């Protein structure tokens, strides 16, 4: 496997870094630029998105057939990591969750008519989107196939939906939604995916759930469905193929999370590195203290381990594999390394790191959800254990 990013990926990385340095990172230091969810204010975001689009730094995930660059996942790994250097970076380039994962899914499985209606407005930055899966107990969480309670019942050419969802990322800002609902009691093919629009009657946002934060635009919402009608033409994939749609989306989305988180981990150590070179204590610069070097070295090692696992999983996806095992390994390791990197940086900056004079406390709070979203770390460890039991020594075989 070649670990050197392609020339075009390197070019995008350099241009992204220049864009962030000139236009985005300066906005992080002024809390007046943050919205109520502690993300970038919408009017600033729209101006930055227009600038990014004009510079060709937009929709890196799109295939060439839909006007994109046709980049490999190994190229996206370098690009998304570069974009993740700023807390506002990914959303400026239209590669932030949940839109990014929805673009990946719709560009792969939606019909041409569905792509024109539901995908292209997201691609053009005209609307935000959301995926609606998780439910309160006893409904679906880590096991949507076995636990989902929300039902869609077919009546002629229309599906009628009743149910209860929560922790729906981006729910308040989204206009296009991908909904997963139960359409039968078949244990393997009981779920179906649908597309619906914010303006349709028969559903409501019950509340925006307060979280530790910070949040993606639109927060995390609780939704009630009390008779939403969805035309069969807005069914995504076949009846009973909802879990297949989810697997296509989440495998990629988990890995692109890792790519962006690596950018934040590196940024945390970048901030710490500048501080320890400037700050003196006990007669010498902090960087010259052996204990400080151990802390930075350990964190840097974990970040690089996460990068290698992420790149390997991306390589497997490029080869046509589902890479379920490799994505789970990356997800566990990168979630941990992000927390390690920012925790180390805060410790080295002391009270300044704990304050809001830097973005470290923002990253620290954001990092905590990395071990939960798109499958808790414990669930991914179960996946690895299942592969180990099935493969034995072949778990570690070379490609």
C-alpha positions, 0 to 999 in steps of 0.5 A: 500500500502506498501511503503517499497521497496523490498529487491532486490530493496534496494540491487540495490539502495545500489549498484547504490549509491556505483557505483555513488559515486566511479565512476560517481560523481567524473567526474561531477566536471571537465568540461573536462568530458562534451561533447558539449551538457554538458552531459558525453563524449562518451568515458567515458560513454562507459567505465562506461556502460561496468563497470555497465553491468559487475556489473549487474546494467543494463536495470532494465526496461526489463522483465524477458522474454528478459533477464531482472529482471522483476522488478515492477514499485514500485521497479523501482521508488526506483532504478531510483531515486537512479540513478538520484542522479548523472547528468550522472547516468541514462545513465550509467545504460541504463535507460535514456530518450529517450532509456528508454521509447523506451525499455519499448514500444518495449519490450511490443508491438513489434513482436519477429522479431522486438524486435531482429532487433530494441530493442536488440541493444538498450538493449545491448547499441550498439545504441541509439534510438529516438521517432519522434512525435512533429512537428512545427505549425500547426502540432502536439504538445500536441494534436498529434491525431488531429494535426499531419501533417506528412503522411505515404502513403501505396504503396504495402508493403511499406509506403512512408513518407513525413513531418516535425518534430522537438524537436526530443530528441536524434535525432543526436545520434540515429540509431533506430527511432520510427516514428508517422505519419498520415495514415488516417483522422480517428479522433481516429485511424488516426496515425500509428507507424513505425520503421526506421534506421538512414542509410535509405534514404529519410530523413535528420536532418535539424539542431540540435536546440539550447536549454537552455540545458543541453541536452541528447546525440544527442540533440534536432533535426529538421527532414525533411522526403521527401520520406522515405520508410518503409517496412510494416514489420517495422510497429509497432502495427496495422495500426491506433494504433499509439496513442495506442503505444504513450499512452503505452510509454508516461504514463510510460516515464512520470513516469520514468522522475519523478523517475529520477528527484526526484534523482536530487532534493534530490541531490540538497538538499544534496549539500545545506545541506552540505554547510549550515552545514559548512558555518557560517554567523552572528555568527552561522552556516547557518543551525542554522538560522530559515529562512534557516531551513524553506527553507530546510524544505519546499523543503524537504516536496515538494520532499517527496510529489512528491515521494508519488505521484510517488510511488502511480502512480507506484503502480497503474501501477503494478495493471494493471491500465493505471494510467493516473490521477495518472501519471499526478499528479506526473508529475506536482508535481515532475516537480515543486519540482525539480525546488523548490529544486534546486532553494532553493539550489542555493539561500543557496549557493549564488554566489557559487551555481550560478557559475559552481563550483557546478552542481546546475546551470546544474540541474537548467537549466535542471529542467526548461524543466521538466514542458514542456516535455512529456506534459506541466503541464497545459495539465496535469492539464486539464487531472485532471480537466476532471477526476474530472468532470467525477468522482466527489467525486470518484476522491479521492476514495481509491483503 
